[in-house]
Amino acid sequence: MSFLFDASSIFEAIVRGNIKVLSGNYTVELARYELNNILWKRARLIGDVTVEDVLKLADIVKRVLKLMNIINIDCCEDDILKVAIKLGITFYDAVYVYISKAKGMTLVTEDKKLRKKIGSFVRAVSLSDISLQSRRGLHT
């Protein structure tokens, strides 16, 4: 089974030091921008990370994304917009939802509200759900 990770789950995996779960799995090109925006928020708005540390984290993000398969949306914007409108979610979230549906992948997101909204459309789990499956031997 392949997983499509959104930026929230990629960031959480990095924070937890669980990079192995990301390796060989998938994300979309948008994740690179969302992850770096998370870093910007932490340094500039929240202020819990120094600029020096944020730059180190940005390097980690770059290396982690090289371990993953990056999917481009390649002119699917109209279909993604339809999903966003149908499900009442942002275009950004709809990118992940559309790709996971189109590619038959399980979406991994830490966004509980999103998982609830899309549950009838695609299978969505959290990083913790995957960790539980791994411990039970259901996914390696």
Backbone torsions as a table, in degrees:
resi	resn	phi	psi	omega
1	MET	NA	133.3	177.8
2	SER	-99.8	147.5	179.1
3	PHE	-117.0	143.1	172.2
4	LEU	-108.9	116.0	-176.5
5	PHE	-96.3	132.9	171.3
6	ASP	-87.7	174.1	-175.5
7	ALA	-61.0	-36.4	-178.8
8	SER	-62.5	-39.7	-179.8
9	SER	-77.1	-33.0	175.4
10	ILE	-64.2	-46.2	179.6
11	PHE	-61.6	-43.7	179.7
12	GLU	-63.1	-40.3	178.0
13	ALA	-63.0	-39.9	178.1
14	ILE	-64.4	-47.2	-179.9
15	VAL	-59.8	-40.5	-179.7
16	ARG	-78.1	-9.2	-176.4
17	GLY	71.7	28.4	-177.7
18	ASN	-108.6	58.6	-177.2
19	ILE	-69.3	-30.6	-177.1
20	LYS	-54.4	-37.0	-178.1
21	VAL	-66.1	-24.1	-179.0
22	LEU	-84.4	-32.9	-174.1
23	SER	-58.3	124.0	179.2
24	GLY	84.4	-8.6	176.9
25	ASN	-91.8	-168.7	-167.1
26	TYR	-122.9	155.4	167.2
27	THR	-151.6	180.0	178.5
28	VAL	-109.3	160.8	-177.8
29	GLU	-56.6	-29.8	179.5
30	LEU	-59.8	-29.8	-176.2
31	ALA	-58.2	-37.3	179.6
32	ARG	-56.1	-43.5	-178.3
33	TYR	-73.8	-41.1	178.7
34	GLU	-64.3	-41.2	179.9
35	LEU	-64.5	-43.2	178.6
36	ASN	-69.2	-29.1	174.6
37	ASN	-68.3	-37.4	174.9
38	ILE	-58.8	-45.2	179.7
39	LEU	-62.6	-43.2	178.1
40	TRP	-58.9	-46.0	179.6
41	LYS	-60.0	-43.0	-178.6
42	ARG	-63.6	-38.9	-178.9
43	ALA	-80.6	-42.9	-170.7
44	ARG	-92.1	-45.5	-174.7
45	LEU	-92.5	-46.6	-178.8
46	ILE	-83.4	-40.3	176.5
47	GLY	76.0	21.0	-179.8
48	ASP	-93.3	1.4	179.5
49	VAL	-135.1	135.3	178.1
50	THR	-74.8	162.0	177.5
51	VAL	-60.2	-40.7	179.1
52	GLU	-60.5	-46.0	179.6
53	ASP	-67.5	-36.7	179.4
54	VAL	-65.0	-36.7	177.4
55	LEU	-67.1	-36.1	174.7
56	LYS	-65.2	-42.0	177.7
57	LEU	-64.5	-37.6	178.2
58	ALA	-61.7	-37.6	177.0
59	ASP	-66.0	-39.9	177.4
60	ILE	-63.1	-44.2	178.1
61	VAL	-57.3	-46.2	-179.2
62	LYS	-59.8	-44.4	-179.4
63	ARG	-68.6	-37.8	179.1
64	VAL	-64.7	-44.1	-179.4
65	LEU	-63.4	-27.6	176.2
66	LYS	-68.7	-20.3	177.9
67	LEU	-82.8	-13.6	-174.7
68	MET	-104.7	160.5	172.3
69	ASN	-88.5	122.1	-177.7
70	ILE	-99.7	125.8	-178.7
71	ILE	-103.2	130.2	175.1
72	ASN	-88.9	150.6	-178.9
73	ILE	-82.9	-12.3	170.7
74	ASP	33.2	69.7	172.4
75	CYS	63.1	29.4	177.1
76	CYS	-99.0	13.5	-173.4
77	GLU	-55.6	-39.5	-179.8
78	ASP	-62.4	-45.7	179.6
79	ASP	-66.8	-37.1	178.1
80	ILE	-65.5	-42.6	178.5
81	LEU	-61.6	-39.1	176.9
82	LYS	-61.5	-41.9	177.8
83	VAL	-63.5	-43.5	180.0
84	ALA	-58.9	-45.3	-178.9
85	ILE	-68.8	-45.2	-178.7
86	LYS	-59.9	-43.3	-175.2
87	LEU	-93.0	-9.1	-179.8
88	GLY	70.1	41.0	-179.3
89	ILE	-124.0	167.0	178.7
90	THR	-69.0	159.3	176.1
91	PHE	-59.2	-40.5	-179.8
92	TYR	-57.7	-48.4	178.5
93	ASP	-66.5	-36.8	-178.9
94	ALA	-63.9	-28.6	176.4
95	VAL	-57.9	-50.2	-180.0
96	TYR	-63.9	-44.0	-178.2
97	VAL	-63.9	-47.4	-180.0
98	TYR	-60.0	-48.2	-178.0
99	ILE	-64.8	-42.0	180.0
100	SER	-63.0	-38.7	177.5
101	LYS	-67.6	-48.0	-176.6
102	ALA	-64.2	-33.9	-177.0
103	LYS	-98.4	-1.5	179.2
104	GLY	67.6	35.4	-179.1
105	MET	-107.1	156.2	172.3
106	THR	-83.0	131.1	177.8
107	LEU	-85.4	133.4	176.9
108	VAL	-111.0	117.6	-179.6
109	THR	-144.4	147.3	176.8
110	GLU	-90.7	-3.1	-177.5
111	ASP	-82.1	100.4	-177.1
112	LYS	-62.0	-40.8	179.8
113	LYS	-63.6	-40.8	178.4
114	LEU	-64.6	-46.0	179.2
115	ARG	-56.2	-40.5	-179.2
116	LYS	-66.9	-43.2	-178.1
117	LYS	-65.5	-33.9	-172.3
118	ILE	-102.8	0.0	-174.3
119	GLY	-53.7	-31.2	179.3
120	SER	-86.9	-9.3	-176.7
121	PHE	-99.4	-44.8	177.8
122	VAL	-141.8	160.5	175.0
123	ARG	-79.1	127.1	-179.9
124	ALA	-133.2	134.6	-179.3
125	VAL	-134.8	171.8	175.5
126	SER	-102.5	168.9	176.4
127	LEU	-59.2	-38.3	178.2
128	SER	-62.2	-36.9	177.6
129	ASP	-61.7	-40.4	178.7
130	ILE	-67.0	-41.3	179.1
131	SER	-61.2	-40.1	177.5
132	LEU	-63.8	-41.8	178.9
133	GLN	-62.6	-41.7	-179.4
134	SER	-62.4	-42.6	179.8
135	ARG	-66.3	-29.0	178.7
136	ARG	-85.7	-3.7	178.4
137	GLY	81.9	16.3	-178.3
138	LEU	-86.8	-18.4	179.4
139	HIS	-151.7	137.6	178.0
140	THR	-108.3	NA	NA
